[in-house]
Amino acid sequence: MEAKGFFAIFLALVSITGAFSATFTLRNNCPYTVWPGTLTGGGSQLSKTGFVLAPGASSSVDAPAGWSGRFWARTGCSTDSSGRLRCVTADCASGRVECNGAGAIPPATLLEFTLNGNGGKDFYDVSLVDGFNLPASITPQGGCSSTTCRSNINSACPSELSVRGAGGSIIACKSACEAFRQPQYCCTGSFNTPQTCPPTNYSRIFKNACPQAYSYAYDDSSSTFTCAAGGNYVITFCP
């Protein structure tokens, strides 16, 4: 079969079966360049695992039905003398623009999705469980609820959670789990249930700043959003 004919049949099958479950459009409203990364948790890896967005720029990527994973934005990236890309926050340590299956090094604001899950629904959330590096939002294209973290949590981050840049300013805010590695903050060990791992004074800092976002592991009730499967989503950095 000629390649052109095969491609036409492939496109027809995609149209009929909905093989691409959603299109994600990532927009950079920040006044600085960001380097988004993607990590697949279930389903096929996305065609883009990392790319560059200048201020005001956007880029789209298709995800297959049944895909789950996350998006985030790296900041302050540059190439060192050996040619490796290094980022000041949320680096995936691949040494490249593409993350190639590597996740964000905390702290990082995460945008998480499970497509076409139980009951034919998509599930999505903004998560600060791994800390915060920049504001971000998810906007479904089809009438479902948006979720956002618009606040700059770095401005309210206590010193024991703060990550400072070369100039001394706070550039990211760690979670208490990342900062202290203690089970009562990580919801591990004997603290591994909602009953034994309630919010802490540290998680409340994140929750008060961004009420819709996950602030710690068992923050499901006010932080998980759903939409009928098959819609598209806009992710905005610095909404």
C-alpha positions in Angstrom: 0.0 0.0 0.0 1.3 3.5 -0.8 2.2 5.6 2.1 -0.2 8.3 1.1 -3.1 5.8 1.0 -2.1 4.3 4.4 -2.1 7.8 5.9 -5.5 8.6 4.6 -6.9 5.4 6.1 -5.2 6.2 9.4 -6.7 9.6 9.5 -10.2 8.1 8.8 -9.8 5.6 11.6 -8.7 8.3 14.0 -11.8 10.3 13.0 -14.2 7.3 13.5 -12.7 5.8 16.6 -11.5 8.9 18.4 -8.0 7.5 18.8 -6.9 10.9 19.8 -8.9 11.6 22.9 -7.9 15.2 23.6 -5.8 18.0 22.3 -3.8 20.0 24.9 -2.9 23.6 24.0 -0.2 25.0 26.3 0.0 28.8 26.5 2.7 30.9 28.1 1.3 34.1 29.7 4.4 34.6 31.8 6.7 37.6 31.0 9.6 35.1 30.6 10.3 32.0 28.5 9.2 28.6 29.9 10.2 25.1 28.9 7.1 22.8 29.3 7.6 19.1 30.0 5.3 16.1 29.7 5.3 12.8 31.5 3.1 9.8 30.6 1.8 7.7 33.5 -0.5 5.5 31.4 -1.0 5.0 27.7 1.3 5.9 24.8 3.9 8.6 25.3 3.0 11.9 23.8 4.7 13.1 20.6 6.2 16.0 22.6 8.0 15.4 25.9 9.5 18.9 26.1 9.5 22.1 24.2 10.1 25.9 24.5 7.4 28.6 24.8 8.4 32.2 24.5 6.2 34.8 26.2 2.8 34.9 24.5 3.5 31.7 22.6 1.4 28.5 22.5 1.8 24.9 21.3 -0.5 21.9 21.0 -0.1 18.2 21.5 -2.6 15.3 21.0 -3.2 12.6 23.6 -4.7 9.2 22.9 -7.7 7.7 24.6 -6.8 6.3 28.0 -3.8 8.5 28.4 -2.8 9.7 31.9 0.1 12.0 32.8 1.2 15.4 33.7 2.5 18.7 32.4 4.6 21.3 34.0 6.9 24.3 33.1 10.6 24.5 33.6 12.1 28.0 34.2 15.5 29.6 33.8 16.8 27.0 31.4 20.1 27.4 29.6 22.8 25.2 28.0 26.0 24.7 29.9 29.5 24.4 28.5 29.0 20.7 27.9 25.8 21.3 25.8 23.4 20.0 28.5 20.2 22.0 29.1 19.8 22.8 32.8 16.8 24.6 34.4 16.6 26.6 37.6 13.2 25.2 38.6 11.3 21.9 37.7 14.2 20.5 35.7 13.7 17.0 34.3 17.5 16.4 34.2 17.4 14.9 30.7 20.0 17.5 29.6 17.7 18.3 26.6 14.6 20.3 25.7 12.8 16.9 25.5 12.3 15.2 28.9 12.1 11.7 27.3 10.2 10.0 30.1 11.7 11.9 33.0 9.6 13.9 35.5 10.0 17.2 37.1 12.4 17.6 40.0 10.4 19.3 42.8 9.3 21.9 43.5 7.0 22.1 40.5 3.4 23.1 39.8 1.8 20.1 38.1 -1.1 19.8 35.7 -2.4 16.2 35.9 -4.9 14.3 33.7 -6.5 10.9 33.4 -8.5 10.7 30.1 -11.6 8.7 29.6 -11.6 7.1 33.0 -14.5 5.7 35.1 -17.9 6.5 33.5 -16.4 7.9 30.4 -15.0 10.9 32.2 -11.7 12.8 32.2 -10.2 13.7 35.5 -7.9 16.7 35.9 -6.3 18.8 38.7 -3.6 21.4 39.5 -1.3 19.8 42.0 1.0 21.5 44.5 1.8 18.3 46.3 5.3 18.5 44.8 5.6 22.2 45.6 5.1 25.3 43.5 7.2 27.1 40.9 4.8 29.2 38.9 1.0 29.9 38.6 -0.9 27.7 36.2 -4.5 26.8 35.1 -6.5 24.2 33.2 -9.5 25.3 31.1 -11.6 22.6 29.4 -13.0 23.6 26.0 -16.6 22.6 26.4 -18.3 24.1 29.4 -16.7 22.1 32.3 -15.2 23.8 35.3 -11.7 25.3 35.1 -9.2 24.9 37.9 -6.4 27.3 38.6 -3.6 28.4 40.9 -3.2 32.1 40.0 -1.4 33.2 43.2 2.3 33.6 43.3 2.9 31.3 46.3 6.6 32.2 46.3 5.7 35.6 47.9 4.1 33.7 50.9 6.6 30.9 51.1 8.2 30.4 54.6 12.0 30.4 54.7 12.2 26.7 55.6 10.4 25.8 52.3 11.9 28.5 50.1 14.2 27.9 47.1 16.3 31.0 46.3 17.9 31.9 43.0 21.3 33.4 42.4 20.1 36.9 43.3 18.6 35.8 46.6 14.9 36.0 45.5 12.5 33.1 46.1 12.0 31.2 42.8 10.1 28.2 44.1 8.4 26.8 47.2 8.9 23.3 48.4 6.2 21.1 49.9 6.7 20.2 53.5 7.2 16.6 52.5 10.1 17.5 50.2 11.6 19.9 52.7 11.4 17.7 55.9 11.0 14.1 54.6 8.8 13.2 57.5 5.8 10.8 57.3 3.3 13.2 58.8 3.9 15.6 55.9 4.3 12.9 53.2 1.3 10.8 54.3 3.4 7.7 54.5 3.9 5.0 57.1 1.3 5.2 59.9 0.1 8.5 58.3 -1.0 6.8 55.0 -4.8 7.4 55.3 -7.0 10.5 55.1 -7.8 10.0 58.8 -4.2 9.9 60.0 -2.9 12.6 57.6 -4.9 15.7 57.9 -3.9 19.2 56.5 -0.9 20.8 58.2 0.0 24.4 58.8 2.3 24.1 55.8 -0.2 22.6 53.4 -2.7 25.3 54.4 -0.3 27.9 53.1 -0.7 26.4 49.6 -4.5 25.8 50.1 -5.2 29.4 51.2 -3.3 30.8 48.2 -4.8 28.4 45.7 -8.1 26.8 47.0 -8.8 24.8 43.9 -5.3 23.1 43.8 -4.1 20.0 45.6 -2.2 21.1 48.7 -1.2 17.6 50.0 -1.9 14.0 49.2 -5.4 13.6 50.6 -6.8 16.9 49.3 -9.1 15.2 46.8 -12.6 16.5 47.6 -12.0 20.1 46.6 -9.2 19.6 44.0 -10.2 16.9 41.5 -12.3 18.0 38.6 -14.2 15.9 35.9 -15.4 16.5 32.4 -17.1 14.2 29.8 -14.4 12.4 27.8 -13.5 13.7 24.4 -13.0 17.4 25.1 -9.9 19.5 24.6 -8.0 21.5 27.3 -6.0 24.7 27.5 -3.1 24.8 30.0 -2.0 28.4 30.8 1.2 29.2 32.6 0.8 32.5 34.6 -2.9 32.8 33.9 
